[in-house]
Amino acid sequence: MTLKNEHHSLLNNNPGTIERDLGREVRDIVSDNELKSESNIKENKESLQKSIEKGEGYLYNTIED
């Protein structure tokens, strides 16, 4: 029954449904990547702060335009 419904939307030339599904999938992937990126940034900052508190590693300055 599910297979018939999927084919039904394709036979009705309803590309909007396909585009919405693909768009939703892409948005979900992008959203997941953004969350992972934010999480990684937070973890890196925490790790750097712990290293500084322990006196490990080194600090350096950068020049930004």
A tleap script that builds the chain and sets N, CA, C and O, in Angstrom:
source leaprc.protein.ff14SB
mol = sequence {
  NMET THR LEU LYS ASN GLU HIE HIE SER LEU
  LEU ASN ASN ASN PRO GLY THR ILE GLU ARG
  ASP LEU GLY ARG GLU VAL ARG ASP ILE VAL
  SER ASP ASN GLU LEU LYS SER GLU SER ASN
  ILE LYS GLU ASN LYS GLU SER LEU GLN LYS
  SER ILE GLU LYS GLY GLU GLY TYR LEU TYR
  ASN THR ILE GLU CASP
}
set mol.1.N position { 0.824 -1.199 0.000 }
set mol.1.CA position { 0.000 0.000 0.000 }
set mol.1.C position { 0.865 1.259 0.000 }
set mol.1.O position { 0.549 2.218 -0.703 }
set mol.2.N position { 1.923 1.271 0.757 }
set mol.2.CA position { 2.797 2.440 0.807 }
set mol.2.C position { 3.437 2.693 -0.547 }
set mol.2.O position { 3.519 3.836 -0.997 }
set mol.3.N position { 3.890 1.625 -1.197 }
set mol.3.CA position { 4.523 1.774 -2.501 }
set mol.3.C position { 3.556 2.391 -3.500 }
set mol.3.O position { 3.949 3.238 -4.303 }
set mol.4.N position { 2.303 1.976 -3.458 }
set mol.4.CA position { 1.295 2.519 -4.372 }
set mol.4.C position { 1.107 4.019 -4.121 }
set mol.4.O position { 0.992 4.785 -5.077 }
set mol.5.N position { 1.073 4.446 -2.874 }
set mol.5.CA position { 0.897 5.859 -2.551 }
set mol.5.C position { 2.076 6.690 -3.036 }
set mol.5.O position { 1.887 7.805 -3.522 }
set mol.6.N position { 3.275 6.168 -2.913 }
set mol.6.CA position { 4.453 6.901 -3.371 }
set mol.6.C position { 4.407 7.084 -4.885 }
set mol.6.O position { 4.696 8.167 -5.393 }
set mol.7.N position { 4.046 6.029 -5.600 }
set mol.7.CA position { 3.952 6.122 -7.053 }
set mol.7.C position { 2.816 7.048 -7.466 }
set mol.7.O position { 2.911 7.740 -8.479 }
set mol.8.N position { 1.764 7.059 -6.696 }
set mol.8.CA position { 0.610 7.907 -7.005 }
set mol.8.C position { 1.021 9.378 -7.056 }
set mol.8.O position { 0.620 10.097 -7.971 }
set mol.9.N position { 1.814 9.833 -6.089 }
set mol.9.CA position { 2.215 11.239 -6.082 }
set mol.9.C position { 3.135 11.549 -7.260 }
set mol.9.O position { 3.115 12.666 -7.778 }
set mol.10.N position { 3.935 10.587 -7.687 }
set mol.10.CA position { 4.813 10.808 -8.830 }
set mol.10.C position { 4.020 10.845 -10.137 }
set mol.10.O position { 4.324 11.642 -11.024 }
set mol.11.N position { 3.019 9.996 -10.255 }
set mol.11.CA position { 2.229 9.950 -11.482 }
set mol.11.C position { 1.345 11.186 -11.640 }
set mol.11.O position { 0.958 11.530 -12.757 }
set mol.12.N position { 1.029 11.841 -10.552 }
set mol.12.CA position { 0.215 13.054 -10.620 }
set mol.12.C position { 1.062 14.273 -10.946 }
set mol.12.O position { 0.580 15.403 -10.867 }
set mol.13.N position { 2.302 14.056 -11.306 }
set mol.13.CA position { 3.206 15.167 -11.626 }
set mol.13.C position { 3.202 16.224 -10.525 }
set mol.13.O position { 2.964 17.406 -10.772 }
set mol.14.N position { 3.465 15.778 -9.343 }
set mol.14.CA position { 3.478 16.680 -8.198 }
set mol.14.C position { 4.916 16.842 -7.713 }
set mol.14.O position { 5.281 16.303 -6.668 }
set mol.15.N position { 5.735 17.581 -8.463 }
set mol.15.CA position { 7.137 17.727 -8.071 }
set mol.15.C position { 7.294 18.483 -6.757 }
set mol.15.O position { 8.326 18.373 -6.095 }
set mol.16.N position { 6.270 19.253 -6.375 }
set mol.16.CA position { 6.345 19.984 -5.114 }
set mol.16.C position { 6.546 19.054 -3.937 }
set mol.16.O position { 7.282 19.371 -3.003 }
set mol.17.N position { 5.890 17.899 -3.982 }
set mol.17.CA position { 6.029 16.929 -2.903 }
set mol.17.C position { 7.462 16.419 -2.837 }
set mol.17.O position { 8.048 16.325 -1.759 }
set mol.18.N position { 8.014 16.093 -3.988 }
set mol.18.CA position { 9.387 15.593 -4.041 }
set mol.18.C position { 10.352 16.676 -3.569 }
set mol.18.O position { 11.262 16.402 -2.787 }
set mol.19.N position { 10.154 17.904 -4.044 }
set mol.19.CA position { 11.034 19.008 -3.652 }
set mol.19.C position { 10.937 19.284 -2.158 }
set mol.19.O position { 11.949 19.555 -1.512 }
set mol.20.N position { 9.730 19.217 -1.604 }
set mol.20.CA position { 9.574 19.437 -0.161 }
set mol.20.C position { 10.310 18.365 0.623 }
set mol.20.O position { 11.001 18.658 1.599 }
set mol.21.N position { 10.155 17.109 0.184 }
set mol.21.CA position { 10.827 16.019 0.886 }
set mol.21.C position { 12.340 16.178 0.824 }
set mol.21.O position { 13.026 16.013 1.833 }
set mol.22.N position { 12.862 16.499 -0.360 }
set mol.22.CA position { 14.305 16.689 -0.503 }
set mol.22.C position { 14.765 17.905 0.291 }
set mol.22.O position { 15.809 17.865 0.942 }
set mol.23.N position { 13.989 18.985 0.238 }
set mol.23.CA position { 14.328 20.187 0.992 }
set mol.23.C position { 14.363 19.919 2.478 }
set mol.23.O position { 15.251 20.403 3.181 }
set mol.24.N position { 13.403 19.153 2.962 }
set mol.24.CA position { 13.351 18.807 4.384 }
set mol.24.C position { 14.585 17.996 4.768 }
set mol.24.O position { 15.192 18.231 5.813 }
set mol.25.N position { 14.948 17.046 3.920 }
set mol.25.CA position { 16.115 16.207 4.194 }
set mol.25.C position { 17.386 17.053 4.242 }
set mol.25.O position { 18.221 16.874 5.128 }
set mol.26.N position { 17.532 17.970 3.292 }
set mol.26.CA position { 18.711 18.842 3.261 }
set mol.26.C position { 18.737 19.738 4.492 }
set mol.26.O position { 19.786 19.905 5.114 }
set mol.27.N position { 17.584 20.318 4.850 }
set mol.27.CA position { 17.529 21.184 6.036 }
set mol.27.C position { 17.903 20.410 7.289 }
set mol.27.O position { 18.599 20.934 8.159 }
set mol.28.N position { 17.443 19.158 7.390 }
set mol.28.CA position { 17.779 18.340 8.552 }
set mol.28.C position { 19.280 18.092 8.627 }
set mol.28.O position { 19.871 18.167 9.705 }
set mol.29.N position { 19.897 17.798 7.485 }
set mol.29.CA position { 21.342 17.553 7.453 }
set mol.29.C position { 22.099 18.815 7.837 }
set mol.29.O position { 23.031 18.758 8.639 }
set mol.30.N position { 21.710 19.954 7.272 }
set mol.30.CA position { 22.372 21.223 7.580 }
set mol.30.C position { 22.207 21.554 9.053 }
set mol.30.O position { 23.158 21.983 9.707 }
set mol.31.N position { 21.011 21.358 9.574 }
set mol.31.CA position { 20.742 21.644 10.981 }
set mol.31.C position { 21.609 20.768 11.881 }
set mol.31.O position { 22.187 21.252 12.854 }
set mol.32.N position { 21.700 19.472 11.554 }
set mol.32.CA position { 22.545 18.565 12.335 }
set mol.32.C position { 23.995 19.015 12.299 }
set mol.32.O position { 24.673 19.006 13.326 }
set mol.33.N position { 24.479 19.409 11.120 }
set mol.33.CA position { 25.867 19.855 10.990 }
set mol.33.C position { 26.119 21.122 11.789 }
set mol.33.O position { 27.176 21.265 12.403 }
set mol.34.N position { 25.154 22.049 11.791 }
set mol.34.CA position { 25.308 23.280 12.561 }
set mol.34.C position { 25.366 22.977 14.052 }
set mol.34.O position { 26.170 23.566 14.774 }
set mol.35.N position { 24.519 22.063 14.517 }
set mol.35.CA position { 24.524 21.698 15.928 }
set mol.35.C position { 25.841 21.033 16.311 }
set mol.35.O position { 26.399 21.317 17.372 }
set mol.36.N position { 26.337 20.150 15.451 }
set mol.36.CA position { 27.611 19.489 15.716 }
set mol.36.C position { 28.739 20.506 15.747 }
set mol.36.O position { 29.630 20.419 16.592 }
set mol.37.N position { 28.707 21.470 14.833 }
set mol.37.CA position { 29.734 22.501 14.769 }
set mol.37.C position { 29.721 23.344 16.041 }
set mol.37.O position { 30.773 23.610 16.622 }
set mol.38.N position { 28.533 23.764 16.474 }
set mol.38.CA position { 28.419 24.554 17.696 }
set mol.38.C position { 28.926 23.762 18.894 }
set mol.38.O position { 29.603 24.308 19.765 }
set mol.39.N position { 28.597 22.480 18.935 }
set mol.39.CA position { 29.038 21.619 20.025 }
set mol.39.C position { 30.558 21.481 20.022 }
set mol.39.O position { 31.191 21.530 21.076 }
set mol.40.N position { 31.145 21.308 18.830 }
set mol.40.CA position { 32.598 21.182 18.721 }
set mol.40.C position { 33.301 22.458 19.157 }
set mol.40.O position { 34.326 22.404 19.836 }
set mol.41.N position { 32.753 23.610 18.768 }
set mol.41.CA position { 33.347 24.887 19.162 }
set mol.41.C position { 33.331 25.016 20.681 }
set mol.41.O position { 34.323 25.419 21.288 }
set mol.42.N position { 32.201 24.671 21.287 }
set mol.42.CA position { 32.078 24.752 22.748 }
set mol.42.C position { 33.080 23.814 23.424 }
set mol.42.O position { 33.748 24.203 24.382 }
set mol.43.N position { 33.183 22.587 22.927 }
set mol.43.CA position { 34.123 21.622 23.497 }
set mol.43.C position { 35.563 22.107 23.350 }
set mol.43.O position { 36.362 21.969 24.276 }
set mol.44.N position { 35.897 22.674 22.190 }
set mol.44.CA position { 37.252 23.174 21.973 }
set mol.44.C position { 37.582 24.317 22.921 }
set mol.44.O position { 38.688 24.379 23.458 }
set mol.45.N position { 36.626 25.225 23.131 }
set mol.45.CA position { 36.844 26.340 24.052 }
set mol.45.C position { 37.054 25.832 25.471 }
set mol.45.O position { 37.946 26.297 26.180 }
set mol.46.N position { 36.219 24.864 25.884 }
set mol.46.CA position { 36.348 24.299 27.227 }
set mol.46.C position { 37.688 23.587 27.388 }
set mol.46.O position { 38.345 23.724 28.420 }
set mol.47.N position { 38.090 22.835 26.380 }
set mol.47.CA position { 39.363 22.121 26.428 }
set mol.47.C position { 40.533 23.094 26.506 }
set mol.47.O position { 41.474 22.883 27.271 }
set mol.48.N position { 40.468 24.155 25.715 }
set mol.48.CA position { 41.519 25.170 25.731 }
set mol.48.C position { 41.586 25.843 27.089 }
set mol.48.O position { 42.674 26.071 27.618 }
set mol.49.N position { 40.430 26.163 27.657 }
set mol.49.CA position { 40.392 26.815 28.965 }
set mol.49.C position { 41.001 25.908 30.032 }
set mol.49.O position { 41.749 26.381 30.888 }
set mol.50.N position { 40.693 24.624 29.993 }
set mol.50.CA position { 41.254 23.677 30.959 }
set mol.50.C position { 42.765 23.585 30.801 }
set mol.50.O position { 43.492 23.527 31.793 }
set mol.51.N position { 43.242 23.572 29.561 }
set mol.51.CA position { 44.683 23.514 29.309 }
set mol.51.C position { 45.373 24.757 29.852 }
set mol.51.O position { 46.458 24.670 30.427 }
set mol.52.N position { 44.746 25.910 29.670 }
set mol.52.CA position { 45.323 27.163 30.172 }
set mol.52.C position { 45.382 27.128 31.694 }
set mol.52.O position { 46.388 27.515 32.288 }
set mol.53.N position { 44.303 26.664 32.329 }
set mol.53.CA position { 44.263 26.592 33.788 }
set mol.53.C position { 45.334 25.655 34.330 }
set mol.53.O position { 45.893 25.912 35.396 }
set mol.54.N position { 45.627 24.580 33.619 }
set mol.54.CA position { 46.648 23.622 34.045 }
set mol.54.C position { 48.053 24.080 33.672 }
set mol.54.O position { 49.037 23.489 34.117 }
set mol.55.N position { 48.150 25.114 32.871 }
set mol.55.CA position { 49.460 25.587 32.436 }
set mol.55.C position { 50.015 24.786 31.276 }
set mol.55.O position { 51.214 24.834 31.001 }
set mol.56.N position { 49.155 24.054 30.599 }
set mol.56.CA position { 49.598 23.250 29.462 }
set mol.56.C position { 49.512 24.072 28.180 }
set mol.56.O position { 48.803 25.076 28.116 }
set mol.57.N position { 50.226 23.638 27.188 }
set mol.57.CA position { 50.119 24.250 25.870 }
set mol.57.C position { 50.724 25.633 25.833 }
set mol.57.O position { 51.608 25.958 26.626 }
set mol.58.N position { 50.256 26.430 24.927 }
set mol.58.CA position { 50.800 27.765 24.746 }
set mol.58.C position { 49.710 28.686 24.226 }
set mol.58.O position { 48.702 28.240 23.678 }
set mol.59.N position { 49.932 29.960 24.407 }
set mol.59.CA position { 49.022 30.971 23.891 }
set mol.59.C position { 49.727 31.723 22.784 }
set mol.59.O position { 50.950 31.863 22.809 }
set mol.60.N position { 48.996 32.195 21.842 }
set mol.60.CA position { 49.591 32.997 20.785 }
set mol.60.C position { 48.608 34.084 20.389 }
set mol.60.O position { 47.398 33.940 20.561 }
set mol.61.N position { 49.135 35.151 19.867 }
set mol.61.CA position { 48.315 36.271 19.420 }
set mol.61.C position { 48.213 36.248 17.910 }
set mol.61.O position { 49.140 35.833 17.215 }
set mol.62.N position { 47.088 36.692 17.419 }
set mol.62.CA position { 46.917 36.809 15.976 }
set mol.62.C position { 46.548 38.247 15.651 }
set mol.62.O position { 45.989 38.965 16.479 }
set mol.63.N position { 46.865 38.646 14.455 }
set mol.63.CA position { 46.517 39.983 13.986 }
set mol.63.C position { 45.377 39.838 12.994 }
set mol.63.O position { 45.479 39.095 12.018 }
set mol.64.N position { 44.294 40.551 13.251 }
set mol.64.CA position { 43.152 40.502 12.351 }
set mol.64.C position { 42.990 41.846 11.678 }
set mol.64.O position { 43.168 42.891 12.304 }
set mol.65.N position { 42.652 41.816 10.408 }
set mol.65.CA position { 42.416 43.058 9.671 }
set mol.65.C position { 41.065 43.634 10.010 }
set mol.65.O position { 40.691 44.683 9.484 }
savepdb mol mol.pdb
quit
